[in-house]
Amino acid sequence: MPVPTLSGQRVVVIGGSSGIGYAVAQAALAEGAQVVIGSSKADKVAAAVARLGNSASGAAVNVREEASLKAFFDGIGAFDHLAFTAGDWDRAQAGPVAELDFAAAAASAEVRFWGALKAVKHGLAHISPTGSVTLTDGVRTHRPGKGMPLASAFGAAIEHLAKGLAVDLAPLRVNAVCPGLVLTEVWKDVPADRVAKMSARLPLPRAGDPADVAQAYIYLMKGGYTTGQVLVVDGGMMLV
């Protein structure tokens, strides 16, 4: 049996202009794939494409709007793999339940959950039936924090969405990646000593790099007998 490869395949990364998504785009390019990135701001997409090089392209897309996603995928045409990494959990998901703003909480799921589902819906017309979709949640799904029940619940919704879609869309493979503490751009203003303290108890006592997590997405693209699974990349956080 030939060794799985991404060479010559097309990989779409929504959320690919920064953070984990950008690292996924880099890793896919290193595997020989052609990469298309999508993100909400055209200037950031253009800058990321310039850094990624000649085998990359991209376009702005608003994952809150179906029309924008349809236009994005119609413009791409045929492709093999979709990684959805867009959005970070909104602060509206944190805080005491007694003070919960339901409108803000609902809006906070528009990108990561509903945006992901809209992307799958409109990507289906163009994705290879032997390809894959990889969604993204986070370790708070399994390790709830004080005042963060919504982050845990919404992350669990993504994991179960991946499982449901794996059955519904078979033989298209659908999986999810669950990152732990990963030093993306949102951590740039957090003092290094605080990050070190947060990660000191982990079996792998450091914060993760986006490149660490990107390898999980690459495996799920290449792993032709893996579907409906969640790969946790957390330095062992769930063990302690």
N, C-alpha and C positions, 0 to 999 in steps of 0.2 A: 504494500500500500504506500503511495507517495506521501512524503512529509507535507503536512498542511502548510500553506503559504498564503500570504496576502499579495504576492507579486502579481501585478496586472489587474488587481481588483480596485474597486472604487469604494472609499470609506467616507461617510458623511458624519461630521461631528457638530452637533448643535450645542453651542456653548464653547466652541473651539478657539475663541480668540484669547482665552486666558485660563489660568488655573489648570485643573485636571484635564479639561477638554483640550487645551493646547498641548499638554503632554501626550494625550492620546493621539492627536494629530501627528506630533513628532514621531511617536513610536510606530504608527502605521506607515509613515513615509519611510522609516528605517527598514520596514519589512517589505518595501517595494510597491506599496499601494499608491494610488492617486487619492488625494484627499480634498474634500470640499468642506469648508467650515462655514457655520452660520452663527451669527450673534446679533444682538439688538442694535449695535451701533456700527454704522458703515466705516467710520474712521478706524475703529479698533479692528474690524475685520481686515481692512486694507493693510494695516500695520502688521498684523499677525501673518497674513499671506506673504508679505514681503520677507518676513523673518523665516518662514517655513521654506520658501524657495519655489522652484519652477514646477514641481509636481503638485503644488497646492493651488487652490482657488477658493473663492468664498463670496458670500453675499449677506447683506443685512436681512434679518427676519425677525418678526415680532410673533413670538410663540403664543401670545395671548389671542391672536387673531387668526382664524382659520383661513381667511383669504390670503394673508401674508404667507402662511405655511404652504398653501396650495401653489402659490406663485413660485415660492422657493423651490419646491420639489419639481414642478413643471419645468423650471429653468435648468435644473440639474440633469434630468433624464434618468437613464438606467444607472443603478448602483447596487452594491453588494451588502454593505453593512451600515447600520445607523447606531451611533452612540449619542445618547442624550445626557448631557452634563449641565445643562443650562440652569442658572439660578441658585441662590443660596436661601436657606430658610429665613423667612422674614422675621423681624423682631416681634411682630404681632402674634407669633406662635409662643412667645415666652411671657411668663407672668402669672399671677394668681388667677385661678378660674373665676373667683368672685368678681374680678375686674375685667373679664374677657369681653372684648369688642368683637362680636360675631361677624360683622361686616368686614373688619380688617383681617380677622382670622381666615375668612373664606377667600379674601383676595390674596392672602399669602400663599395659597395653594395653586394659584393660576398658572405659574410658570412650571414648577417642578412636577406637579401631578397632571393638571389638565393640559398644560402645554405639551407634556410628554405624550399624552394620549392623542392629542390633536396631531402631533408630529407623526405618530404611528399611522393614524388614519390616512393622512395625505401622502405619507411615504409609500404606502402599500401599492399604489399604482405603478411604482417605479423600481421597487426593491426586488432583488433576485429571490425566488422561492427557496433557494438553497443558502440564503444569506442569514443575517442575524440582526437583532435589535438588542441593545444593551442600555438599560435604564440606570438611574443613580439614586441612592438614598443616603443614609448616614448612620453612624454607629449609635446615635441617640435612639434609633429604632429599637435597639436591644438593650441599651443602658440608659434608661430615662433619667433625666436630671430634675432636680427640684424646680417646679414652676415651668416645666417643659413637656406637659403631656401631649400637646398638639404636635410637636416635632416628632415625638415617638409614634403617634397615631398616623400622621401623614407619611412618615417613612415606611411604616408597615403597609400602608395602602399601596405604595409603589412596589414593594416586594410581592404582594399578593396580585397586583396588576400584572407583573411580569409572569407569575405562574399561570394566571388565567389566560393571558395572551398566548403563552407557550402552547396551551391546549387549543385555543380558539383559532390560532393562525398557523398551526402545524401544516407542513413541515418547516415553515419559517421558524428559526430558533429565537427565543426571547429569554433574556436573563437580566440580572441586575448586579451592580457592584455597590458594596457598602463600605465606604471609606471611614477611617477613624480620624485622628488628629493629623491633618495634612496641611503643610505650610503653603497655601495658596496666597494670592494677593490680599485676601481679606485679613490675613494675619500680620501684614506688614507693620502695623502700628502697635502690635502687642510686644511688650518687652521680652527679650530673649530669656531672662531669668524666669519669667512667668511660664513661658512655654516649656523650659527645662523642668520646672517643678511639676507641671501637668503631666509630663511624659516620664518622669523619673521612676514610677512604679511599674511601668510596662515591662514585660519580658524582653522586648526590644526597646531600651530606654532612650528613645528619641522621637521627635515628631517625624512623620512621614514626608517624603518629597512627592510632588505630583507624578514624577517619573516612576516611583514605586507602584502607585495605584494604576498607572496607565497599562502596566503589564497584565493586569487582570482583564481589562477590556480587550487587549490583543488576544489573550488566550480564548476569551469567549467568542471572538470573531473566528478564530481558527479551529476551535474545539467542536468539530462537526457532530459529536455525539453528546453534546451538553446543551440542555434546554430546561427552562423553568427553575434555574438555580440562582442562588445569591452568593457571590464571592465576597467574603469579608477581608478587607485589607486594613488592619488596625493595630499592627505591632503587638498583638496579643491583648488588647484592652479588655476584651470580653472574658479573659481568663482570670483577671485580678479584680 
